[in-house]
Amino acid sequence: MQAVVQEINDQTAAFDGTEVPVTVEYEDDGSFEIEVGVPPTAELVKDEAGFETGSGEPHEEFVADLSVDQVKQIAEQKHPDLLSYDLKAAAKEVVGTCTSLGVTIEGNDPREFKERIDDGEYDDVFAEEAAA
């Protein structure tokens, strides 16, 4: 049992403080398989930015601000579950969620920030490391 708990803790370490869906399949021979889900993007944004409810008027009132590094971290967490083919596209999906919640990025309206991503301004930030 301790091995199961340790494996769950290892696999969910990146989601510290966030509820994460976990499924454990335990076999009669003592083997087990753990499947860790990823919380919705909105929950990751709320947890990272430290608020509970998005803006009632997300294009007018902003409730929080994220750094580009926080956007990258959320994109890395969500990338396996998104349809995005790379980290840059995953980051743009996170920015879209920020737009809906009323969260600025680096003090900018998320729609403007997305344009800056499209223009290549953050290509170095969202470049994925080549496999060794």
C-alpha positions as CSV (number, residue, x, y, z in Angstrom):
1,M,0.0,0.0,0.0
2,Q,2.9,2.4,0.8
3,A,4.3,1.9,-2.7
4,V,0.9,2.9,-4.2
5,V,0.7,6.1,-2.1
6,Q,4.4,7.0,-2.9
7,E,3.7,6.5,-6.7
8,I,0.6,8.7,-6.5
9,N,2.6,11.4,-4.6
10,D,5.4,11.2,-7.2
11,Q,3.0,11.5,-10.2
12,T,1.0,14.3,-8.7
13,A,3.9,16.4,-7.3
14,A,3.5,19.1,-10.1
15,F,-0.1,19.7,-9.0
16,D,0.8,20.5,-5.3
17,G,-2.3,22.0,-3.6
18,T,-4.7,21.2,-6.4
19,E,-7.2,18.4,-6.4
20,V,-6.2,15.9,-9.1
21,P,-8.3,12.9,-10.3
22,V,-6.4,9.6,-9.7
23,T,-7.5,6.1,-10.7
24,V,-5.7,3.1,-9.2
25,E,-6.2,-0.4,-10.7
26,Y,-4.9,-3.0,-8.2
27,E,-4.4,-6.6,-9.3
28,D,-4.6,-9.8,-7.2
29,D,-0.9,-10.4,-7.7
30,G,-0.1,-7.1,-5.9
31,S,0.7,-5.1,-9.1
32,F,-1.0,-1.8,-9.7
33,E,-1.4,0.8,-12.3
34,I,-2.0,4.5,-11.6
35,E,-3.6,7.0,-14.0
36,V,-3.4,10.6,-13.0
37,G,-5.7,13.1,-14.7
38,V,-5.1,16.7,-15.2
39,P,-7.4,19.4,-13.7
40,P,-9.2,21.8,-16.0
41,T,-7.1,24.7,-17.3
42,A,-9.3,27.2,-15.5
43,E,-8.6,25.4,-12.2
44,L,-4.8,25.5,-12.8
45,V,-5.0,29.2,-13.7
46,K,-7.0,30.0,-10.5
47,D,-4.6,28.0,-8.3
48,E,-1.6,29.6,-9.9
49,A,-3.0,33.2,-9.7
50,G,-4.5,32.7,-6.3
51,F,-8.2,33.4,-6.8
52,E,-11.4,31.4,-6.6
53,T,-13.8,33.1,-9.1
54,G,-13.3,34.6,-12.5
55,S,-14.4,38.1,-13.5
56,G,-18.1,38.7,-14.2
57,E,-16.9,41.0,-17.0
58,P,-13.6,39.4,-18.2
59,H,-12.9,42.0,-20.9
60,E,-13.5,44.9,-18.5
61,E,-12.5,43.8,-15.0
62,F,-9.4,41.7,-14.4
63,V,-9.1,39.6,-11.2
64,A,-5.5,38.5,-11.3
65,D,-2.2,38.6,-13.3
66,L,0.1,35.8,-14.4
67,S,3.7,36.0,-15.4
68,V,4.8,34.4,-18.7
69,D,6.6,31.7,-16.7
70,Q,3.4,30.8,-14.9
71,V,1.6,30.5,-18.3
72,K,4.4,28.2,-19.4
73,Q,4.1,26.1,-16.3
74,I,0.4,25.6,-16.8
75,A,0.9,24.9,-20.5
76,E,3.4,22.2,-19.6
77,Q,1.0,20.6,-17.2
78,K,-1.9,20.6,-19.6
79,H,0.0,19.9,-22.9
80,P,-0.5,16.1,-22.7
81,D,-4.3,16.5,-22.5
82,L,-4.7,19.3,-25.1
83,L,-5.0,19.0,-28.8
84,S,-2.0,21.4,-29.2
85,Y,0.9,20.0,-31.1
86,D,3.5,22.1,-29.3
87,L,4.1,24.1,-26.1
88,K,3.5,27.4,-27.9
89,A,0.0,26.3,-29.0
90,A,-0.7,24.9,-25.6
91,A,0.3,28.3,-24.1
92,K,-2.2,30.0,-26.4
93,E,-4.9,27.7,-25.2
94,V,-4.0,28.7,-21.6
95,V,-4.1,32.4,-22.6
96,G,-7.6,31.8,-24.1
97,T,-8.7,30.5,-20.7
98,C,-7.2,33.6,-19.1
99,T,-9.3,35.8,-21.4
100,S,-12.4,34.0,-20.2
101,L,-11.5,34.4,-16.6
102,G,-10.4,38.0,-16.7
103,V,-6.7,37.3,-16.0
104,T,-4.0,39.5,-17.4
105,I,-0.5,38.3,-18.4
106,E,2.5,40.4,-17.5
107,G,0.0,43.2,-17.0
108,N,-1.4,42.9,-20.5
109,D,-4.9,42.0,-21.8
110,P,-4.6,38.3,-22.7
111,R,-5.8,39.0,-26.2
112,E,-2.8,41.4,-26.7
113,F,-0.5,38.8,-25.1
114,K,-1.7,36.2,-27.6
115,E,-0.9,38.5,-30.5
116,R,2.6,38.9,-29.1
117,I,2.9,35.1,-29.0
118,D,1.7,34.9,-32.6
119,D,4.3,37.5,-33.6
120,G,7.1,35.3,-32.2
121,E,8.0,37.5,-29.2
122,Y,8.0,34.6,-26.8
123,D,9.3,31.8,-29.1
124,D,12.4,31.4,-26.9
125,V,10.2,30.9,-23.8
126,F,7.9,28.4,-25.4
127,A,10.5,26.5,-27.3
128,E,10.5,22.9,-26.3
129,E,13.7,21.2,-25.3
130,A,15.0,18.7,-27.9
131,A,14.9,15.1,-26.8
132,A,18.4,13.9,-25.9
